[in-house]
């Protein structure tokens, strides 16, 4: 087995090196978040916690928009949490 073939197999086993090796930079697909989230980072929202609604600010959003990391306004950072969209309005 030639050295090039060994390197190509090793690259493939380690994450697809051989697939990107043969493809020019301009032809490589660009990863992108295609999900359109209902809420944005820094947006002020209302979040439901134990049946009551509290003002909060969105700090982070998961790539697939399945969860939002929020900070409750006026509360300690220890209350910051990941919440699902059904708890936000």
SULHUDA-V901834 format. One line per field, one symbol per residue. psi: psi as a letter, one per 30 degrees, with the letter a starting at -180 (. if undefined). burial: + if it has 16 or more other ideal C-beta (glycine too) atoms within 10 Angstrom, else -. A space follows every 50 residues. Layout:
psi->???
burial->???
This chain:
psi->kleeeeeeeeeefgggeeefefkleffkkjkljfkjlfllkfkklkkkjh flkkklkkelkkeggflkjlkkkgllfffklkllffgk.
burial->-------+---------+------------------+-+-----+-+--- ---+-+-+--+------+-+++-------+--+---++-
